[in-house]
């Protein structure tokens, strides 16, 4: 599996890392550490022409808008494999940039995840996933559900990440934004 992600600014990333650590220590929620860094995701696909995507992303970062937004509250994607996250407020710049990423990269990808498509996309920073069960989800809500978590988040890069089986995500290429 492949993903196009954006790393977040250092200050926000430090806060997210603190939350990850708290949830890992208090609730045994450590699967999030398979992700490369605090980030949000633009697109995921089972197959990707990495070389063509590198060329596209290198061009996109040259003209990328200043992507800054904020978080508040907690979110939960419910179902058989719940995901606890910080929702990001969509800005016009984010929406347009996301549409541009999809338009440019989707011809070079197969089995795109529809939940990251422009029609469904809910940008977020994952706090816990894969190892969530009823007990540790309740623990997580008890640990951070009463904290005021508001971050001003800025995009610092576009990255191509790869994930195989249960291994840790690998960053294949990183393109710092120019703004």
Contact map, one row per residue, 1 for C-alpha under 8 A:
11100000000000000000000000000000000000000001111000000000000000000000000000000000000000000000000000000000000000000000000000000000000000000000000000000000000000000111000000000000000
11110000000000000000000000000000000000000001111100000000000000000000000000000000000000000000000000000000000000000000000000000000000000000000000000000000000000011110000000000000000
11111000000000000000000000000000000000001111100000000000000000000000000000000000000000000000000000000000000000000000000000000000000000000000000000000000000000011100000000000000000
01111100000000000000000000000000000000001111000000000000000000000000000000000000000000000000000000000000000000000000000000000000000000000000000000000000000001111000000000000000000
00111110000000000000000000000000000000111110000000000000000000000000000000000000000000000000000000000000000000000000000000000000000000000000000000000000000011111000000000000000000
00011111000000000000000000000000000000111100000000000000000000000000000000000000000000000000000000000000000000000000000000000000000000000000000000000000001111100000000000000000000
00001111100000000000000000000000000011110000000000000000000000000000000000000000000000000000000000000000000000000000000000000000000000000000000000000000001111100000000000000000000
00000111110110000000000000000000000001110000000000000000000000000000000000000000000000000000000000000000000000000000000000000000000000000000000000000000111110000000000000000000000
00000011111110000000000000000000000000000000000000000000000000000000000000000000000000000000000000000000000000000000000000000000000000000000000000000000111100000000000000000000000
00000001111111000000000000000000000000000000000000000000000000000000000000000000000000000000000000000000000000000000000000000000000000000000000000000000000000000000000000000000000
00000000111111100000000000000000000000000000000000000000000000000000000000000000000000000000000000000000000000000000000000000000000000000000000000000000000000000000000000000000000
00000001111111110000000000000000000000000000000000000000000000000000000000000000000000000000000000000000000000000000000000000000000000000000000000000011100000000000000000000000000
00000001111111111000000000000000000011100000000000000000000000000000000000000000000000000000000000000000000000000000000000000000000000000000000000000000000000000000000000000000000
00000000011111111100000000000000000000000000000000000000000000000000000000000000000000000000000000000000000000000000000000000000000000000000000000000000000000000000000000000000000
00000000001111111110000000000000000000000000000000000000000000000000000000000000000000000000000000000000000000000000000000000000000000000000000000000000000000000000000000000000000
00000000000111111111000000000000000001000000000000000000000000000000000000000000000000000000000000000000000000000000000000000010000000000000000000000000000000000000000000000000000
00000000000011111111100000000000000001000000000000000000000000000000000000000000000000000000000000000000000000000000000000000000000000000000000000000000000000000000000000000000000
00000000000001111111110000000000000000000000000000000000000000000000000000000000000000000000000000000000000000000000000000000000000000000000000000000000000000000000000000000000000
00000000000000111111111000000000000000000000000000000000000000000000000000000000000000000000000000000000000000000000000000000010000000000000000100000000000000000000000000000000000
00000000000000011111111100001101000000000000000000000000000000000000000000000000000000000000000000000000000000000000000000000011000000000000000000000000000000000000000000000000000
00000000000000001111111110000000000000000000000000000000000000000000000000000000000000000000000000000000000000000000000000000000000000000000000000000000000000000000000000000000000
00000000000000000111111111100000000000000000000000000000000000000000000000000000000000000000000000000000000000000000000000000000000000000000001000000000000000000000000000000000000
00000000000000000011111111111100000000000000000000000000000000000000000000000000000000000000000000000000000000000000000000000001000000000001001000000000000000000000000000000000000
00000000000000000001111111111100000000000000000000000000000000000000000000000000000000000000000000000000000000000000000000000000000000000000000000000000000000000000000000000000000
00000000000000000000111111111000000000000000000000000000000000000000000000000000000000000000000000000000000000000000000000000000000000000000000000000000000000000000000000000000000
00000000000000000000011111110000000000000000000000000000000000000000000000000000000000000000000000000000000000000000000000000000000000000011001000000000000000000000000000000000000
00000000000000000000011111111000000000000000000000000000000000000000000000000000000000000000000000000000000000000000000000000000000000011011000000000000000000000000000000000000000
00000000000000000000001111111100000000000000000000000000000000000000000000000000000000000000000000000000000000000000000000000000000000010000000000000000000000000000000000000000000
00000000000000000001001110111111000000000000000000000000000000000000000000000000000000000000000000000000000000000000000000000001101100010000000000000000000000000000000000000000000
00000000000000000001001100011111100000000000000000000000000000000000000000000000000000000000000000000000000000000000000000000001001000000000000000000000000000000000000000000000000
00000000000000000000000000001111110000000000000000000000000000000000000000000000000000000000000000000000000000000000000000000001111000000000000000000000000000000000000000000000000
00000000000000000001000000001111111000000000000000000000000000000000000000000000000000000000000000000000000000000000000000000111110000000000000000000000000000000000000000000000000
00000000000000000000000000000111111100000000000000000000000000000000000000000000000000000000000000000000000000000000000000000000000000000000000000000000000000000000000100000000000
00000000000000000000000000000011111100000000000000000000000000000000000000000000000000000000000000000000000000000000000000000000000000000000000000000000000000000000001110000000000
00000000000000000000000000000001111111000000000000000000000000000000000000000000000000000000000000000000000000000000000000000000000000000000000000000000000000000000000110000000000
00000000000000000000000000000000111111000000000000000000000000000000000000000000000000000000000000000000000000000000000000000000000000000000000000000000000000000000000111100000000
00000010000010000000000000000000001111100000000000000000000000000000000000000000000000000000000000000000000000000000000000000000000000000000000000000000000000000000000000000000000
00000011000010011000000000000000001111110000000000000000000000000000000000000000000000000000000000000000000000000000000000001100000000000000000000000000000000000000000000000000000
00001111000010000000000000000000000011111000000000000000000000000000000000000000000000000000000000000000000000000000000000001100000000000000000000000000000000000000000000000000000
00001111000000000000000000000000000001111100000000000000000000000000000000000000000000000000000000000000000000000000000000111100000000000000000000000000000000000000000000000000000
00111100000000000000000000000000000000111111000000000000000000000000000000000000000000000000000000000000000000000001000000110000000000000000000000000000000000000000000000000000000
00111100000000000000000000000000000000011111000000000000000000000000000000000000000000000000000001001000000000000001000000100000000000000000000000000000000000000000000000000000000
00111000000000000000000000000000000000001111100000000000000000000000000000000000000000000000000000000100000000011001100000000000000000000000000000000000000000000000000000000000000
11110000000000000000000000000000000000001111110000000000000000000000000000000000000000000000000000000000000000011001000000000000000000000000000000000000000000000000000000000000000
11100000000000000000000000000000000000000011111100000000000000000000000000000000000000000000000000000000000011111000000000000000000000000000000000000000000000000000000000000000000
11000000000000000000000000000000000000000001111100000000000000000000000000000000000000000000000000000000000011110000000000000000000000000000000000000000000000000000000000000000000
11000000000000000000000000000000000000000000111110000000000000000000000000000000000000000000000000000000000011100000000000000000000000000000000000000000000000000000000000000000000
01000000000000000000000000000000000000000000111111001000000000000000000000000000000000000000000000000000000111000000000000000000000000000000000000000000000000000000000000000000000
00000000000000000000000000000000000000000000001111111000000000000000000000000000000000000000000000000000000110000000000000000000000000000000000000000000000000000000000000000000000
00000000000000000000000000000000000000000000000111111100000000000000000000000000000000000000000000000000000000000000000000000000000000000000000000000000000000010000000000000000000
00000000000000000000000000000000000000000000000011111110000000000000000000000000000000000000000000000000000000000000000000000000000000000000000000000000000000000000000000000000000
00000000000000000000000000000000000000000000000011111111000000000000000000000000000000000000000000000000000100000000000000000000000000000000000000000000000000000000000000000000000
00000000000000000000000000000000000000000000000111111111100000000000000000000000000000000000000000000000100100000000000000000000000000000000000000000000000000000000000000000000000
00000000000000000000000000000000000000000000000001111111110000000000000000000000000000000000000000000000000000000000000000000000000000000000000000000000000000010000000000001000000
00000000000000000000000000000000000000000000000000111111111000000000000000000000000000000000000000000000000000000000000000000000000000000000000000000000000000000000000000000000000
00000000000000000000000000000000000000000000000000011111111100000000000000000000000000000000000000000001100000000000000000000000000000000000000000000000000000000000000000000000000
00000000000000000000000000000000000000000000000000001111111110000000000000000000000000000000000000000000000000000000000000000000000000000000000000000000000001000000000000000010000
00000000000000000000000000000000000000000000000000000111111111000000000000000000000000000000000000000000000000000000000000000000000000000000000000000000000000000000000000000010000
00000000000000000000000000000000000000000000000000000011111111100000000000000000000000000000000000000000000000000000000000000000000000000000000000000000000000000000000000000000000
00000000000000000000000000000000000000000000000000000001111111110000000000000000000000000000000000001000000000000000000000000000000000000000000000000000000000000000000000000000000
00000000000000000000000000000000000000000000000000000000111111110000000000000000000000000000000000000000000000000000000000000000000000000000000000000000000011000000000000000011110
00000000000000000000000000000000000000000000000000000000011111110000000000000000000000000000000000000000000000000000000000000000000000000000000000000000000000000000000000000000110
00000000000000000000000000000000000000000000000000000000001111111000000000000000000000000000000000000000000000000000000000000000000000000000000000000000000000000000000000000000010
00000000000000000000000000000000000000000000000000000000000111111100000000000000000000000000000010000000000000000000000000000000000000000000000000000000000000000000000000000000111
00000000000000000000000000000000000000000000000000000000000000111110000000000000000000000000100010000000000000000000000000000000000000000000000000000000000000000000000000000000001
00000000000000000000000000000000000000000000000000000000000000011111000000000000000000000000100000000000000000000000000000000000000000000000000000000000011000000000000000000000001
00000000000000000000000000000000000000000000000000000000000000001111100000000000000000000000110000000000000000000000000000000000000000000000000000000000011000000000000000000000000
00000000000000000000000000000000000000000000000000000000000000000111110000000000000000000000000000000000000000000000000000000000000000000000000000000001111000000000000000000000000
00000000000000000000000000000000000000000000000000000000000000000011111000000000000000011110000000000000000000000000000000000000000000000000000000000001110000000000000000000000000
00000000000000000000000000000000000000000000000000000000000000000001111100000000000000011000000000000000000000000000000000000000000000000000000000000111100000000000000000000000000
00000000000000000000000000000000000000000000000000000000000000000000111110000000000001111000000000000000000000000000000000000000000000000000000000001111100000000000000000000000000
00000000000000000000000000000000000000000000000000000000000000000000011111000000000001110000000000000000000000000000000000000000000000000000000000011110000000000000000000000000000
00000000000000000000000000000000000000000000000000000000000000000000001111100000000001100000000000000000000000000000000000000000000000000000000000011100000000000000000000000000000
00000000000000000000000000000000000000000000000000000000000000000000000111110000000111100000000000000000000000000000000000000000000000000000000010000000000000000000000000000000000
00000000000000000000000000000000000000000000000000000000000000000000000011111000000111100000000000000000000000000000000000000000000000000000000000000000000000000000000000000000000
00000000000000000000000000000000000000000000000000000000000000000000000001111100011110000000000000000000000000000000000000000000000000000000000000000000000000000000000000000000000
00000000000000000000000000000000000000000000000000000000000000000000000000111110011100000000000000000000000000000000000000000000000000000000000000000000000000000000000000000000000
00000000000000000000000000000000000000000000000000000000000000000000000000011111111000000000000000000000000000000000000000000000000000000000000000000000000000000000000000000000000
00000000000000000000000000000000000000000000000000000000000000000000000000001111110000000000000000000000000000000000000000000000000000000000000000000000000000000000000000000000000
00000000000000000000000000000000000000000000000000000000000000000000000000000111110000000000000000000000000000000000000000000000000000000000000000000000000000000000000000000000000
00000000000000000000000000000000000000000000000000000000000000000000000000000111111000000000000000000000000000000000000000000000110100000000000000000000000000000000000000000000000
00000000000000000000000000000000000000000000000000000000000000000000000000011111111100000000000000000000000000000000000000000000110100000000000000000000000000000000000000000000000
00000000000000000000000000000000000000000000000000000000000000000000000000011100111110000000000000000000000000000000000000000111110100000000000000000000000000000000000000000000000
00000000000000000000000000000000000000000000000000000000000000000000000001111000011111000000000000000000000000000000000000000111100000000000000000000000000000000000000000000000000
00000000000000000000000000000000000000000000000000000000000000000000000001110000001111100000000000000000000000000000000000011111000000000000000000000000000000000000000000000000000
00000000000000000000000000000000000000000000000000000000000000000000001111100000000111110000000000000000000000000000000000011110000000000000000000000000000000000000000000000000000
00000000000000000000000000000000000000000000000000000000000000000000001111100000000011111000000000000000000000000000000001111000000000000000000000000000000000000000000000000000000
00000000000000000000000000000000000000000000000000000000000000000000111100000000000001111100000000000000000000000000000001111000000000000000000000000000000000000000000000000000000
00000000000000000000000000000000000000000000000000000000000000000000111000000000000000111110000000000000000000000000000000100000000000000000000000000000000000000000000000000000000
00000000000000000000000000000000000000000000000000000000000000000000100000000000000000011111011000000000000000000000000000100000000000000000000000000000000000000000000000000000000
00000000000000000000000000000000000000000000000000000000000000000000100000000000000000001111111000000000000000000000000000000000000000000000000000000000000000000000000000000000000
00000000000000000000000000000000000000000000000000000000000000000000000000000000000000000111111100000000000000000000000000000000000000000000000000000000000000000000000000000000000
00000000000000000000000000000000000000000000000000000000000000001110000000000000000000000011111110000000000000000000000000000000000000000000000000000000000000000000000000000000000
00000000000000000000000000000000000000000000000000000000000000000010000000000000000000000111111111000000000000000000000000000000000000000000000000000000000000000000000000000000000
00000000000000000000000000000000000000000000000000000000000000000000000000000000000000000111111111100000000000000000010000000000000000000000000000000000000000000000000000000000000
00000000000000000000000000000000000000000000000000000000000000000000000000000000000000000001111111110000000000000000000000000000000000000000000000000000000000000000000000000000000
00000000000000000000000000000000000000000000000000000000000000011000000000000000000000000000111111111000000000000000000000000000000000000000000000000000000000000000000000000000000
00000000000000000000000000000000000000000100000000000000000000000000000000000000000000000000011111111100000000000000010000000000000000000000000000000000000000000000000000000000000
00000000000000000000000000000000000000000000000000000000000000000000000000000000000000000000001111111110000000000000010000000000000000000000000000000000000000000000000000000000000
00000000000000000000000000000000000000000000000000000000000000000000000000000000000000000000000111111111000000000000000000000000000000000000000000000000000000000000000000000000000
00000000000000000000000000000000000000000100000000000000000100000000000000000000000000000000000011111111100000000000000000000000000000000000000000000000000000000000000000000000000
00000000000000000000000000000000000000000010000000000000000000000000000000000000000000000000000001111111110000000000110000000000000000000000000000000000000000000000000000000000000
00000000000000000000000000000000000000000000000000000000000000000000000000000000000000000000000000111111111000000000000000000000000000000000000000000000000000000000000000000000000
00000000000000000000000000000000000000000000000000000001000000000000000000000000000000000000000000011111111000000000000000000000000000000000000000000000000000000000000000000000000
00000000000000000000000000000000000000000000000000001001000000000000000000000000000000000000000000001111111110000000000000000000000000000000000000000000000000000000000000000000000
00000000000000000000000000000000000000000000000000000000000000000000000000000000000000000000000000000111111111010000000000000000000000000000000000000000000000000000000000000000000
00000000000000000000000000000000000000000000000000000000000000000000000000000000000000000000000000000011111110000000000000000000000000000000000000000000000000000000000000000000000
00000000000000000000000000000000000000000000000110011000000000000000000000000000000000000000000000000000111111000000000000000000000000000000000000000000000000000000000000000000000
00000000000000000000000000000000000000000000111110000000000000000000000000000000000000000000000000000000111111110000000000000000000000000000000000000000000000000000000000000000000
00000000000000000000000000000000000000000000111100000000000000000000000000000000000000000000000000000000010111110000000000000000000000000000000000000000000000000000000000000000000
00000000000000000000000000000000000000000000111000000000000000000000000000000000000000000000000000000000000011111000000000000000000000000000000000000000000000000000000000000000000
00000000000000000000000000000000000000000011110000000000000000000000000000000000000000000000000000000000010011111100000000000000000000000000000000000000000000000000000000000000000
00000000000000000000000000000000000000000011100000000000000000000000000000000000000000000000000000000000000000111111100000000000000000000000000000000000000000000000000000000000000
00000000000000000000000000000000000000000000000000000000000000000000000000000000000000000000000000000000000000011111100100000000000000000000000000000000000000000000000000000000000
00000000000000000000000000000000000000000000000000000000000000000000000000000000000000000000000000000000000000001111101111000000000000000000000000000000000000000000000000000000000
00000000000000000000000000000000000000001111000000000000000000000000000000000000000000000000000000000000000000001111110111000000000000000000000000000000000000000000000000000000000
00000000000000000000000000000000000000000010000000000000000000000000000000000000000000000000000000000100000000001111111110000000000000000000000000000000000000000000000000000000000
00000000000000000000000000000000000000000000000000000000000000000000000000000000000000000000001001100100000000000001111110000000000000000000000000000000000000000000000000000000000
00000000000000000000000000000000000000000000000000000000000000000000000000000000000000000000000000000000000000000010111110000000000000000000000000000000000000000000000000000000000
00000000000000000000000000000000000000000000000000000000000000000000000000000000000000000000000000000000000000000111111111000000000000000000000000000000000000000000000000000000000
00000000000000000000000000000000000000000000000000000000000000000000000000000000000000000000000000000000000000000011111111100000000000000000000000000000000000000000000000000000000
00000000000000000000000000000000000000000000000000000000000000000000000000000000000000110000000000000000000000000011000111110000000000000000000000000000000000000000000000000000000
00000000000000000000000000000000000000011100000000000000000000000000000000000000000000111100000000000000000000000000000011111000000000000000000000000000000000000000000000000000000
00000000000000000000000000000000000000011000000000000000000000000000000000000000000011110000000000000000000000000000000001111100000000000000000000000000000000000000000000000000000
00000000000000000000000000000000000001110000000000000000000000000000000000000000000011110000000000000000000000000000000000111110000000000000000000000000000000000000000000000000000
00000000000000000000000000000001000001110000000000000000000000000000000000000000001111000000000000000000000000000000000000011111100000000000000000000000000000000000000000000000000
00000000000000010011000000000001000000000000000000000000000000000000000000000000001111000000000000000000000000000000000000001111100000000000000000000000000000000000000000000000000
00000000000000000001001000001111000000000000000000000000000000000000000000000000001110000000000000000000000000000000000000000111111100000000000000000000000000000000000000000000000
00000000000000000000000000001011000000000000000000000000000000000000000000000000111100000000000000000000000000000000000000000111111100000000000000000000000000000000000000000000000
00000000000000000000000000000011000000000000000000000000000000000000000000000000111000000000000000000000000000000000000000000001111100000000000000000000000000000000000000000000000
00000000000000000000000000001110000000000000000000000000000000000000000000000000000000000000000000000000000000000000000000000001111110000000000000000000000000000000000000000000000
00000000000000000000000000001000000000000000000000000000000000000000000000000000111000000000000000000000000000000000000000000001111111011000000000000000000000000000000000000000000
00000000000000000000000000000000000000000000000000000000000000000000000000000000000000000000000000000000000000000000000000000000001111111000000000000000000000000000000000000000000
00000000000000000000000000000000000000000000000000000000000000000000000000000000000000000000000000000000000000000000000000000000000111111100000000000000000000000000000000000000000
00000000000000000000000000000000000000000000000000000000000000000000000000000000000000000000000000000000000000000000000000000000000011111110000000000000000000000000000000000000000
00000000000000000000000000111000000000000000000000000000000000000000000000000000000000000000000000000000000000000000000000000000000111111111000000000000000000000000000000000000000
00000000000000000000000000100000000000000000000000000000000000000000000000000000000000000000000000000000000000000000000000000000000111111111100000000000000000000000000000000000000
00000000000000000000000000000000000000000000000000000000000000000000000000000000000000000000000000000000000000000000000000000000000001111111110000000000000000000000000000000000000
00000000000000000000000001100000000000000000000000000000000000000000000000000000000000000000000000000000000000000000000000000000000000111111111000000000000000000000000000000000000
00000000000000000000001001100000000000000000000000000000000000000000000000000000000000000000000000000000000000000000000000000000000000011111111110000000000000000000000000000000000
00000000000000000000000000000000000000000000000000000000000000000000000000000000000000000000000000000000000000000000000000000000000000001111111111000000000000000000000000000000000
00000000000000000000000000000000000000000000000000000000000000000000000000000000000000000000000000000000000000000000000000000000000000000111111111000000000000000000000000000000000
00000000000000000000011001000000000000000000000000000000000000000000000000000000000000000000000000000000000000000000000000000000000000000011111111000000000000000000000000000000000
00000000000000000010000000000000000000000000000000000000000000000000000000000000000000000000000000000000000000000000000000000000000000000001111111100000000000000000000000000000000
00000000000000000000000000000000000000000000000000000000000000000000000001000000000000000000000000000000000000000000000000000000000000000001111111100000000000000000000000000000000
00000000000000000000000000000000000000000000000000000000000000000000000000000000000000000000000000000000000000000000000000000000000000000000111111110000000000000000000000000000000
00000000000000000000000000000000000000000000000000000000000000000000000000000000000000000000000000000000000000000000000000000000000000000000000111111000000000000000000000000000000
00000000000000000000000000000000000000000000000000000000000000000000000110000000000000000000000000000000000000000000000000000000000000000000000001111100000000000000000000000000000
00000000000000000000000000000000000000000000000000000000000000000000001110000000000000000000000000000000000000000000000000000000000000000000000000111110000000000000000000000000000
00000000000000000000000000000000000000000000000000000000000000000000011110000000000000000000000000000000000000000000000000000000000000000000000000011111000000000000000000000000000
00000000000100000000000000000000000000000000000000000000000000000000011100000000000000000000000000000000000000000000000000000000000000000000000000001111100000000000000000000000000
00000000000100000000000000000000000000000000000000000000000000000001111000000000000000000000000000000000000000000000000000000000000000000000000000000111110000000000000000000000000
00000001100100000000000000000000000000000000000000000000000000000001111000000000000000000000000000000000000000000000000000000000000000000000000000000011111000000000000000000000000
00000001100000000000000000000000000000000000000000000000000000000111100000000000000000000000000000000000000000000000000000000000000000000000000000000001111100000000000000000000000
00000111100000000000000000000000000000000000000000000000000000000111000000000000000000000000000000000000000000000000000000000000000000000000000000000000111110000000000000000000100
00000111100000000000000000000000000000000000000000000000000000000000000000000000000000000000000000000000000000000000000000000000000000000000000000000000011111000000000000000001100
00001111000000000000000000000000000000000000000000000000000010000000000000000000000000000000000000000000000000000000000000000000000000000000000000000000001111100000000000000111100
00011110000000000000000000000000000000000000000000000000100010000000000000000000000000000000000000000000000000000000000000000000000000000000000000000000000111110000000000000111100
00011110000000000000000000000000000000000000000000000000000000000000000000000000000000000000000000000000000000000000000000000000000000000000000000000000000011111000000000111110000
01111000000000000000000000000000000000000000000001000100000000000000000000000000000000000000000000000000000000000000000000000000000000000000000000000000000001111100000000111100000
01111000000000000000000000000000000000000000000000000000000000000000000000000000000000000000000000000000000000000000000000000000000000000000000000000000000000111110000011111000000
11100000000000000000000000000000000000000000000000000000000000000000000000000000000000000000000000000000000000000000000000000000000000000000000000000000000000011111000011110000000
11000000000000000000000000000000000000000000000000000000000000000000000000000000000000000000000000000000000000000000000000000000000000000000000000000000000000001111111111000000000
10000000000000000000000000000000000000000000000000000000000000000000000000000000000000000000000000000000000000000000000000000000000000000000000000000000000000000111111110000000000
00000000000000000000000000000000000000000000000000000000000000000000000000000000000000000000000000000000000000000000000000000000000000000000000000000000000000000011111000000000000
00000000000000000000000000000000000000000000000000000000000000000000000000000000000000000000000000000000000000000000000000000000000000000000000000000000000000000011111100000000000
00000000000000000000000000000000010000000000000000000000000000000000000000000000000000000000000000000000000000000000000000000000000000000000000000000000000000000011111110000000000
00000000000000000000000000000000111100000000000000000000000000000000000000000000000000000000000000000000000000000000000000000000000000000000000000000000000000000011011111000000000
00000000000000000000000000000000011100000000000000000000000000000000000000000000000000000000000000000000000000000000000000000000000000000000000000000000000000001111001111100000000
00000000000000000000000000000000000100000000000000000000000000000000000000000000000000000000000000000000000000000000000000000000000000000000000000000000000000001110000111110000000
00000000000000000000000000000000000100000000000000000000000000000000000000000000000000000000000000000000000000000000000000000000000000000000000000000000000000111100000011111100000
00000000000000000000000000000000000000000000000000000000000000000000000000000000000000000000000000000000000000000000000000000000000000000000000000000000000000111100000001111100000
00000000000000000000000000000000000000000000000000000100000000000000000000000000000000000000000000000000000000000000000000000000000000000000000000000000000000111000000000111110000
00000000000000000000000000000000000000000000000000000000000000000000000000000000000000000000000000000000000000000000000000000000000000000000000000000000000011110000000000111111000
00000000000000000000000000000000000000000000000000000000110010000000000000000000000000000000000000000000000000000000000000000000000000000000000000000000000011100000000000001111100
00000000000000000000000000000000000000000000000000000000000010000000000000000000000000000000000000000000000000000000000000000000000000000000000000000000000111000000000000000111110
00000000000000000000000000000000000000000000000000000000000011010000000000000000000000000000000000000000000000000000000000000000000000000000000000000000001111000000000000000011111
00000000000000000000000000000000000000000000000000000000000011110000000000000000000000000000000000000000000000000000000000000000000000000000000000000000000000000000000000000001111
00000000000000000000000000000000000000000000000000000000000000011100000000000000000000000000000000000000000000000000000000000000000000000000000000000000000000000000000000000000111
